[in-house]
Each structure stands twice: as structure tokens, then as C-alpha cells.
Amino acid sequence: MRFFKADIIYPITSPPVENGIVVVNDDGIFQSVERNDDTLPSDQIETFEGIICPGFINTHCHLELSHLKGRLTEKKGLKNFISEIVQLRESDVDSIKAAMIKSDDVMWQNGIVAIGDISNSDISSEVKKNSRIKYHTFVELFDLDESRADQVFEEGVLLLKKFHHEGLPVSITPHSPYSVSSRLFKLISDNAYKFDSILSIHNQETKSEDELFKKGSGELYELMKKYPMYSGFKPAGHSSLATALSRLPKCNKIQLVHNTFSQKEDIVWAKNYSTLIYWCLCINANLFIENTPPPIDLLFNSGIKITIGTDSYASNHSLSVLDEMKSIHDHFPHVPFENILEWATINGASFLGMKELGSFEKGKKPGVSLLKGIKNDFLVNSESNVQRII
Ligand SMILES: [Zn+2]
């Protein structure tokens, strides 16, 4: 057995315990939080200053973009970001693999125990297989030509099988509402329904995404109109989110990523559509690309399930859930620390279906992290840091 004492323990699914002691067995399986050390072997108690909580869950990452660290221009908007990333994507396999191994290690050191990772190839499978972090891979598909949909989907299935054969959890998912033809959406949706798999889609990442679906105009439309799907395009008149959800199954878990420009009507729409929707915040990526934080007050006050993602090094300076929490508190200091901690742990575990993670509950193996530099105001700030205990 091991015993970790700290100023406050956050089990997540039960109230915090001041001066508590976390008990785990030698395999890291959580046993209990003790309120006093009377019955414990005092010479074996490891004492820390700070907050102890379970390991973090990063529900949105692109490991295979790790080599793009520091190579894209900040705050120029999504249109510029997409055109830069398309140009930079080619790189040699060895340097991509080396960058992925480094990112994986950085995330482990940052207290992350599980990741929902978007993949467009199988280049990350070896890193994931050898990692101490648990990955769920989303094989992400996009294509704007209806006539190619079956072929693109079959390629996705082959890619899924490669991850599956390595014993890695995997599902097929659409990239975004605007980059997937309706035929491809249907194939992905039917497949998710058939296998009861989880879905993750980029949503309302740029302002002109809604304009495209509502009016058939705007910056994103101008970028996309050269592709077959948009020739003779007739907008349905609904928001990007409403359009996408209507093409996805109601009985599968769906994570909406970014939501930078989501509005109240979108949240109402999503709530009425399904109870299995998770809203992922990637605030640092939003600040990097669009220089706009997501509407966290609106999302928080709506009582929906929120998760946290780092996105990739293409659009972030770090791969740290704690750094995302810092930016959330920097922009929205009134959101309670306890709630943000739930977003960073149990909600992500729930979305990814990783039942052994996300909280200190008997029998789970959620990892143990130490948060330091958080004062009595419970604001995650620039001096806060995370240290992995196990
Ligand atoms: Zn992304």
C-alpha cells in the first residue's frame, strides 16, 4: 500500500477532504481517502503541499501534428490556419515519430492519463501502443465529393482495423460539419450506430461556419466553394451545429470540439437532440487561432457536460490540461475550481468510456496528481503546476 497526504484531496465524485490521505495499493488501485492517520503506518505516509486529485483526461488532441510546434502563425483566424497547415503537413516520418514520442512523454509528465486523439493516418499507432497513457483514437474522415464517399469510408475502415489490431480503442468520426459530404456523414453515422461507438466533431470553430450553413456566404464559404459539395450549394438555413447533429445518431456519445462561436440556441438545440453530448473546451487553441475564448459562461450556466482538450502543438504552446485550466480561470475567474476539475477528469473519462479513470472511487486506477501553487482563492494561475505522483 501507498499513502499520499496533502492539504486537500479532491476525489471528484465525493466532497473534498482537508488534510486527507489517499490510499492506493501497490498496483495503483485506489482504496480510500482517510481523514486521519491514526490507524495508518505513519512512517509510510508521503506528505505533500498542495492539492491531490486523479489524473487528467485530455479529450481532444492530434498527436500526429506534434512536429508542427511553433510553426504556425498565431491569431490569424481559421482560414489562414487551414492553409498554413496544408502546406506544412508533409514532413519526414522519423521526425514526426520523434515529435510524437516527445509529446506523449510531456503529457504523461503533465498528469494526463488518457487522451482522445484525432488521427488521419496510422503513424501514431506505435507510440500509442508503447505509451503509459490510454488512448482512444478517432479515425477522422473528411471529403467533399459525394462520389468518393464510399471509397473514403472504406479507407477509414482499413485505418481503424490497423489500430484495432494493435489492441487500441478506436472509432471512425467526421472532421467537421463543413468538410464532410452528406453521403460520407451517413456512412460514418450508420457505422457509429452499428458499433455503438463514440464520435467527436470540430464545431463552430470560426464565426463564418454558421454563415455558411445559414446563408451560403462568408469567409469559410469562399474557401470551400471550389469543392464539389459546394457547387450549387443551397444552405439549409440552420446553424452549423444543428446541421451536423441532424446527420449523427441520437444514441451515441458525441463530443463537440471548440464551440468557440456556439450560441444559446445551439445549446438548447443540442440538449433537445440528445442527452449524450459533451462540449469540449480547447481555450488555448481558440486563443491561438481566432484570439477568441469559447463562451464558457454560457456553456457552464447551461448545465451541460464539459470536457477539456489541448488540441495539438500546431495550435497550442503546450499539451497540458492544467494550462487549459489556467486560461479558463484567467478569462472566467468566477467558474468554481471544483467544476473545472470535473471537466478535466470525470467528464472526460465518462465520454471516453474509461470507467477506471476520472475519480477516486474504490477499484479504479485513475492516477494520482499533485497540484501546487493554487492559493486559498482556488484560482488556477500562472504559478500553478502539476506533478505526477503515480
Ligand atoms: Zn482538433
Residues whose N, C-alpha, C, O or C-beta is under 5 A from the ligand:
A	BS01	ZN	none
